[in-house]
């Protein structure tokens, strides 16, 4: 986990803050002390709020904020008409 994010998490846990933690660090791994917090993860355009649960521990933050929007294949839209 990046040190700046670790500091923000420790401050939020100590102050019992419910405010989302804004981060650009998609590479950081979710640790057990993040459980219960809301983290706003940057997806390249905006920050996506994600509330961390126990099942997410060990995964990277970037896995929960997709960077691409899939709108389906163009051929599928033409075939439906």
The 8 nearest C-alpha neighbors of each residue, nearest first, counted from 0:
[[1, 27, 28, 2, 5, 4, 29, 26],
 [2, 0, 4, 3, 27, 5, 24, 26],
 [1, 3, 5, 4, 6, 0, 7, 27],
 [2, 4, 6, 5, 1, 7, 0, 8],
 [5, 3, 7, 6, 2, 1, 8, 0],
 [4, 6, 2, 8, 3, 7, 9, 1],
 [5, 7, 9, 3, 4, 8, 10, 2],
 [8, 6, 4, 10, 5, 9, 11, 3],
 [9, 7, 11, 5, 10, 6, 12, 4],
 [8, 10, 6, 12, 11, 7, 13, 5],
 [11, 9, 13, 7, 8, 12, 14, 6],
 [12, 10, 16, 8, 14, 9, 13, 15],
 [13, 11, 15, 9, 10, 14, 8, 16],
 [12, 14, 10, 11, 15, 9, 16, 8],
 [13, 15, 11, 16, 12, 10, 9, 17],
 [16, 14, 12, 13, 11, 17, 10, 18],
 [15, 17, 11, 14, 18, 12, 13, 10],
 [16, 18, 19, 15, 36, 37, 11, 20],
 [17, 19, 16, 20, 37, 11, 36, 38],
 [20, 18, 37, 38, 39, 21, 17, 48],
 [19, 21, 38, 39, 22, 37, 18, 7],
 [20, 22, 39, 38, 19, 40, 23, 46],
 [23, 21, 40, 24, 39, 41, 20, 4],
 [22, 24, 41, 25, 40, 21, 42, 46],
 [23, 25, 26, 22, 27, 1, 40, 60],
 [24, 26, 61, 60, 27, 23, 59, 40],
 [25, 27, 24, 59, 61, 60, 28, 0],
 [28, 26, 0, 59, 25, 24, 60, 1],
 [27, 29, 59, 0, 58, 57, 60, 30],
 [30, 28, 56, 57, 58, 59, 60, 27],
 [29, 31, 56, 32, 33, 28, 57, 34],
 [32, 30, 33, 34, 56, 29, 53, 57],
 [31, 33, 30, 34, 8, 12, 9, 35],
 [34, 32, 31, 30, 36, 35, 29, 51],
 [35, 33, 51, 52, 32, 36, 31, 53],
 [34, 36, 51, 52, 33, 50, 37, 53],
 [37, 35, 34, 33, 51, 50, 38, 17],
 [38, 36, 50, 19, 49, 51, 48, 20],
 [37, 39, 20, 19, 49, 48, 21, 40],
 [38, 40, 48, 21, 47, 46, 20, 19],
 [41, 39, 46, 47, 22, 38, 23, 48],
 [42, 40, 46, 23, 45, 43, 47, 22],
 [43, 41, 66, 44, 64, 45, 46, 65],
 [44, 42, 41, 45, 66, 46, 23, 67],
 [43, 45, 42, 41, 46, 66, 47, 67],
 [46, 44, 41, 42, 43, 47, 40, 39],
 [45, 47, 41, 40, 39, 42, 48, 44],
 [46, 48, 39, 40, 41, 64, 49, 45],
 [49, 47, 39, 38, 40, 46, 37, 50],
 [50, 48, 38, 37, 39, 51, 47, 63],
 [51, 49, 37, 36, 38, 35, 52, 48],
 [50, 52, 34, 35, 36, 49, 37, 55],
 [53, 51, 34, 54, 55, 35, 50, 56],
 [52, 54, 55, 56, 34, 51, 31, 35],
 [53, 55, 52, 56, 51, 57, 58, 34],
 [54, 56, 53, 52, 58, 57, 51, 29],
 [57, 55, 29, 30, 58, 54, 53, 31],
 [56, 58, 29, 28, 55, 30, 59, 31],
 [59, 57, 28, 56, 55, 29, 60, 62],
 [58, 60, 28, 61, 27, 62, 26, 29],
 [61, 59, 25, 62, 27, 63, 28, 26],
 [62, 60, 25, 63, 64, 59, 26, 40],
 [61, 63, 60, 59, 64, 65, 58, 25],
 [62, 64, 61, 60, 65, 49, 59, 40],
 [63, 65, 61, 42, 62, 47, 40, 66],
 [66, 64, 67, 63, 42, 62, 61, 68],
 [67, 65, 42, 43, 64, 68, 44, 61],
 [66, 68, 65, 69, 42, 43, 64, 70],
 [69, 67, 70, 66, 65, 71, 42, 64],
 [70, 68, 71, 67, 72, 66, 65, 73],
 [69, 71, 68, 72, 73, 67, 76, 75],
 [72, 70, 69, 73, 75, 76, 74, 68],
 [71, 73, 75, 74, 70, 76, 69, 77],
 [72, 74, 76, 75, 71, 77, 70, 78],
 [75, 73, 77, 76, 72, 78, 71, 79],
 [76, 74, 78, 73, 72, 77, 79, 71],
 [75, 77, 73, 79, 74, 78, 80, 72],
 [76, 78, 74, 75, 79, 80, 73, 72],
 [77, 79, 75, 76, 80, 74, 73, 72],
 [78, 80, 76, 77, 75, 74, 73, 72],
 [79, 78, 77, 76, 75, 74, 73, 72]]
